[in-house]
Amino acid sequence: MRYDFETLVRRENAGSFKWNDMKIKNPDVKENVVPLSVADMEWKNPPEIIEGLKAYLDQSILGYTGATDAYYDSVISWMEKRHGFSPKREWIVETAGVVPGLGQMVAAFTEPEDAVLIMTPVYYPFRMSVENNKRTLVTTELINTGDSYQIDFEDFEEKAARKDVKLLILCSPHNPVGRIWTEEELGRIAKICLRNGVFIISDEIHFDLILPGYHHVSMGTLEEKYVNNCVISTAPSKTFNLAGFQTSNHFIANETMREKITAARGYHSLNLMGYKACEIAYTQCEAWLEELLLHLNDNKKFVEKFVSDNLPEVKVYDLQGTYLQWLDFNGLGMDYQELEKFMQMEAQLFLDEGYIFGEGGRGFERINIACPLWVLKEAMERLLEAVNRYKERR
């Protein structure tokens, strides 16, 4: 192996959201514990990015800076090579992160009396972007099959046909349940939405993080009429652990919708380091990504086997895409509030609680497995010890 996926860089007192949150939730947490919650990685960044940024700083002035031809070329080339579609340069609208972009697009694409549809359980900022803009939230619950999830198309079509529903925020791949939607499923979604005048924001931020045996289909590969009815939202942040640069690219073929978000966004450029980091990632770091996917698959298999061998009350859902594994703890007999306390205080595991993704997530935990395998092993051993103590008390 060429790259270092074994070294842990501890992030206490570095401003890390999840490391800070761990100490808030349990001030007495042991020193060796690593939080496995918020979706950034506990793996070091690609060295090409670190060295490239150093060289860039040596020869640059840090003034007002916009996107360069090299930046746009790198983004378009990555989409063509990794995802099979060729966006035009003028389609690209940059925002300082996908989540801020979601909020801006909800405001730009809908009116106060409109409603926005999401598929739950789902990444909670979807709900927040709707509620913060004072739009009506409409949900369609995914069907839990016991080890994966399916779209309830009957309910989805009924909700999409509502006169007030004007926008769908789609998570593809889906966070937190780990599903990759098939071309057939995406085509059906696109057809229903176009027929009912529902515009689609397809959040594809995890689109590079696909496990072996699966294939991500971007909305950008569908028929032109469907591409013209959607935004494809992307970023290098999940793929290369660059969330701190707040650099995102949204592909909007529809000129009218593109003009709406550009006007709502106002005068705008990203920070110059974000531009350069994205360009380096997309032009120099594909080998690092391929190696990362091997480690991610090893971690996925480890969790599956560990739970199967030691925790019969827990179900592991099939992880197809993302580095966020979805586990059902309802078999332990705790309610979701008891489970949260048990995890943080007794198991000293700091994950994302399932209920934050919607009521259908109660009793579930989302574990971030983008970390050295030895960190994951220590976490699962703590879980087993805590569960055994809990069962002895019952």
N, C-alpha and C positions, 0 to 999 in steps of 0.2 A: 504494500500500500504506500502511496506517495505522500499523503497528507496526514496531519495530526488530528485524529478524532478521539484521542484518549485524554488529553490535558483539559482539566477543568479550570476555568478562570472565575474565581469567586468574585461576586459583585456586591458584597456588603459595602454600604456607604459610597456607592458609585451612582446612585440615583436610579437604579433598576427598579421598575415598578413592582415586579414580582418578589424580588429579594426584600424590598422595603415592606411590602404587604405581609410577607411571612412573619416578620418581626412584630408588626402591629397585631396580627392575629394571635400570635403566641410569643410573647416577649422572652419566655424561658426555653425557646427552641434550642436544641443541641447544636453545637458548632459545626458538626459535619453534615447537617441536613441541607439539601439543595431543593429549592421550590421547583415544581414541575407544572406550572399553571400557565401564565400568559404566553401567547404564541410567539416567543422568540427563542432562539436556540442557546443551549449551553455548550455548543461547539464553537471553536475559534473560527473567525472569518477566513475566507480564502486568502492566502498570503499574497497572491497577485494584487488583490485590492489594497491591502495594507501598504505594500511596497509601491504600488502605482500612485496612491494618494500622497505618499511621502515625496515621490519624484515630482508630482504635480505642484505640491506646495513649494518645493525648491525653486520652481521656475514661474510662479504665478503671482499676480496681484489679486487680492481678495476683494475686488470691487463688485459693482452690480454686474450680474452675469446671467445670460439666458442660455437656452438650449442651442447647441452647435449642430452643424451638419453631421458630425461624427456621432453625436448623441442620437439623433433621429435615425441614422443609418443602423446603429447598433440595436436599437429597439425593434425596428422593422425586420432586420435580419434574424433576430431571435424568434420573433413570431413566425416567420416563414420556416425557419429550420426546425424549431421545436414544436410548433403548433399548427402548421399547415395552412395558414392564411396570410395574405399579403395586404396589410392595411396601407392606405395612402397616408402620406406624411401629414396632410391637412386634417386627417381624422383625429390626430393625437391631441388630447387636451390633458395637460399635466395638473395635478393637484398635490398638495403637501400631505400625502397619505390617502389611502382608499377611503377610510372612514370619514374624514372631513369632506372628501369628494361626494360621498353618499348623501351627507346632509345638504350640501349645496345643490345636488341634482334633485333631491326630493323637493326642495324649495322652488327650483327653476322649472321642473317638469309638471308640477301639480298646482292646483288652486286650493285655498283653504277648505273648500267644501268637498274636496276629493278624498278618496281612500287609497291606501297602498296595501298590497297583498304580500305576505311572506309565508314561507313554509316552515313550520315549527316542529321540533325544537331547532333553533337556529341561532347563529352568532348574535348576541344580544344588542350590539350597536345598530342592527337593522331596525329593531323596535325603537331604539332611542332616536334614530334619525327621523322616524315618522312622528313620534310623540313630541320631540323637540320643535318640529315644524308645525305642530298643532294640526296634523292631518289625522284622518281616521285610520286606525290600524285594523286590518282584516287578516285573519290567520287561517291557514289550512294545515291540518295536522298530518305529518307523515305517518304511514302505516308501519308499525313496529312488527317485523316478522319473527322476532326472537333472536336473530343474529345479524340482522341488517334492517334496512328501511326501504319502503316503496312509496311512490307518490300516489295519493288518493285522487286519481284523475276525475272521478265523478264529483267529488267535493271541490276540487280545484276549478273545474270548468264552471260549476255553479257560482263560485265566488268571483271568478273572472268575468262572468256575465253581468254582475251587478253594475248598474249605471254609474255608481260613484267610484268604482275601482278603475283607476287610470294608470297605475304603475305596479309592476311586480319587481321585487328585489330578490333575485335568484342567487343562491350560494352554490358555486360549481368549481371545484369539488365542494361537497357539503361539509360544513363545520357546524356542529361537532360530530355528526354521525359517521363521517368518513366515506360517504358514498360518492362514486363517480357516476354521473348521469350518462346513460347510453345515448347514442345518436338518435335512436328511436324516441326515447323519452324527451330529449331536447327538441326534436322536431315537433312532437305533439304539443309541448309547452308553447313553442313559437307559433304554431298554427292557431291554438286556442286564443293566445293573446292578440295576434294580428286580427283575427275575426272579431274580437270584442273591443278593439281599440285600446288595448292595454300595452303600454310601452314597457320594455324590460331593461333593468340594470342587472347585468350578469357579473357578479363579483367572482372573478377567476384568480384571485391573488395566490391561491395554493396550486395553480395549474402545472407547475414544474415538479411538484412533490407527489409523484405517482409511483405506487408500489409495483414490483414486478408482476406481470400477468394482467395488468390493467392499462387502459389507454384513455387519456382525457380528450374529450371532444369539445373544442371551443365553439361558442356561438358564432364566431367569426367564420367558421367553415360551412355554415348552413347557406341555404339559398339567399340570393341577394335581397329579396323582399323581406326576409327575416332579419338579415344583418342590418337593414335600414330601419328596423323597429327595435333596435337594442343598443345598449352601451356595453362594451367589454372592458371591465375594470381590472387592471393588472398592476403589478409592482415587482421590483426585484427583492423586496424586503424579506418575505418569507423564505424565498429560495436561497438567498446568500446572507441572511442574518443582518440586514441593513435597515431595520425599522427606524433606528435613530436618525436616519437621513431624511425621512418623510418625503419619499420620492415615488410618485405613482403616475401611470399612464392609462388614460381612458380612450378607447377607440370608438369614435362616434361618426358613423357614415352619414347619418341623417343631418343635413346641413342646418335645418331649422332647430333641431334639438341641440346641436353643437353651438349654435349662436346663442341659445338660451343660457346654457351653462357658462359660456365664455363671458356673457354680459353679467351674470350673477356673480361670477368669480372676481370680476373687476381686474384692475391692473395686477399682474401676477408673474412671478417667476419662482422657480425652486432655488434652494441654496446651491451654490456652485459645487460643493463637495458631493452633494447628492447626485447631480448630473454626472460628475466624473466617476463616482463609484458605480453607478448604473452602467455607464459605458464600458468600464473595465470588466464588470461582472459578465455582461453579455458578449464580450469579445474575447475574454481570456480565461473564464472560469468554468467552462463546460465540463472539463475533466474532474474538477473538484466536485461538481454537482453529481456526476455519475458515481463517484466514490461515496459521497454522502448517501445516495439512495441505497447502496449496499449495506451501509451501517444502519440506516433506518429500517431496512427489511429485517436485519438481524435483531434489532430491538423489538420490532413488532412480534417476531416469532418467539423471542424470549418471554414477553409478557403473556402471549397466548399459552405457551407451554407451562409457565410457572403457575398461572391461574388454574389451568386444567389439572395439573398435578397436585396442587395444594389448597385451592379455594373453590370447592364445588358449589358454594352458594353464589359465586360471582360469575357473571357472563361477560365474555369479551366479544365485542361486535367486530365484524370484518372490516379491517382498515384497508381501504382501496387507495385513498389519496389523502393528503395532509400528513402532518406528523403528530396528530392529535387522536389518541386512542380512546374509544368510548366504552366504558365499563358499567354494567348494571349490578348494583349492590343491594337491590331490593330483597334478594334472598336472605340477607342477614336479619331481616325483620325490624330494622330501624326505620323511623320516619326520616324525611330528608334533613330536618334540623338536627336530629340526633346524629345522623351520619356525618354532617359537617363538623360537629363538635368532636366526634370520635376520630375523624381523620386528622384534624389539626392539633388536638390535645393529646390523644393517646397514640395514634400511629405516627404522629409528626410528619404527616404527608400534606403538602400544600398543593392541591390540584384546583381545577375549576369545577365548582359545584354544578351538577347537572341542572338544578332548578333555575339557574340564571339564564338558561337558553329557552325556557318555557315550561309550562306545567308538565308536559310530557317527559321532561328531563329529571323530574323528582326521583331521587334514589339512585341517580347515575353520577358518575364522576368522569371528567375529561382529563386525561393524563398526557402531558407533553413528553413524548419519548425522544425528542431531539437533544440528546445528551450522551455523554460517554456511557457505554454499557455498564461499567462498574457502578456508576451513579444510580442507574436504573435497578441494578441488582440489590444495592443497599436499600433502596426505597421499597422494593417488593418484599424484602426480608422483614423490614419494619412493619409492613402491612400484615404479613403472615403472623408475626408475633403478637400484634395487637388484636387480630381477629381471634387467635387461639385464646388469649386472655378473656376476650369478650364472651366466647362460647363457654368457657369454664364458669363464668359468673352467672350464666343464664340458668 
